[in-house]
């Protein structure tokens, strides 16, 4: 009978440990999933901002290219005019 009581006490102790640690483990898992979810949302927002910045950089690059063409055209016209004045 001692073995029967010993097994019952062990089962009760195991059950008490399960009752104690299960809420802690569940809370830990919920916290971990919440942290991952919020980190993912932050990362997604940051990626969206970076895409907007890249789009603006491409637009600025196109504008700069157009401005450079205008400067080159004016410089060419200036060279032509200086060449006419010299001759």
C-alpha positions in Angstrom: 0.0 0.0 0.0 2.9 2.3 0.5 3.7 2.1 -3.2 0.1 3.1 -3.9 0.2 6.1 -1.6 3.6 7.1 -2.9 2.3 7.1 -6.5 -0.7 9.1 -5.5 1.5 11.7 -3.8 3.7 11.9 -6.8 0.7 12.3 -9.1 -0.6 15.0 -6.8 2.7 16.8 -6.8 3.0 16.6 -10.6 -0.5 17.9 -10.9 0.2 20.8 -8.6 3.3 21.7 -10.7 1.2 21.5 -13.9 -1.4 23.8 -12.3 1.4 26.2 -11.2 3.4 26.4 -14.4 0.8 26.1 -17.1 -0.5 29.7 -16.7 3.0 31.0 -16.6 3.9 29.1 -19.8 0.7 30.3 -21.5 1.4 33.9 -20.5 4.9 33.6 -21.8 3.7 32.3 -25.1 1.1 35.0 -25.4 3.7 37.6 -24.6 6.1 36.2 -27.1 3.5 36.0 -29.9 2.4 39.6 -29.1 5.9 40.8 -29.2 6.6 39.1 -32.5 3.4 40.5 -34.0 4.1 44.0 -32.9 7.7 43.7 -34.2 6.4 42.5 -37.5 4.0 45.4 -37.8 6.8 47.9 -37.0 9.0 46.2 -39.6 6.2 46.4 -42.2 5.7 50.1 -41.5 9.4 50.8 -41.8 9.6 48.9 -45.1 6.6 51.0 -46.4 8.5 54.2 -45.4 11.6 53.0 -47.1 9.7 52.3 -50.3 8.3 55.8 -50.3 11.8 57.2 -49.8 13.1 55.1 -52.7 10.3 56.3 -54.9 11.1 60.0 -54.0 14.8 59.3 -54.8 13.9 58.0 -58.2 11.7 61.0 -58.9 14.5 63.3 -57.7 17.0 61.5 -59.9 14.7 62.0 -63.0 14.3 65.7 -62.2 18.1 66.0 -61.7 18.6 64.3 -65.1 16.3 66.8 -66.8 18.0 69.7 -65.1 21.4 68.4 -66.2 20.2 68.2 -69.8 19.1 71.8 -69.5 22.4 72.8 -68.1 24.3 71.0 -70.8 22.1 72.6 -73.5 22.7 76.1 -72.1 26.4 75.4 -71.8 26.5 74.3 -75.4 24.6 77.4 -76.5 27.1 79.5 -74.4 30.1 77.8 -76.1 28.6 78.5 -79.5 28.0 82.1 -78.7 31.5 82.5 -77.3 32.9 80.8 -80.4 31.0 83.3 -82.6 32.3 86.3 -80.6 35.9 85.1 -80.9 35.9 84.6 -84.6 
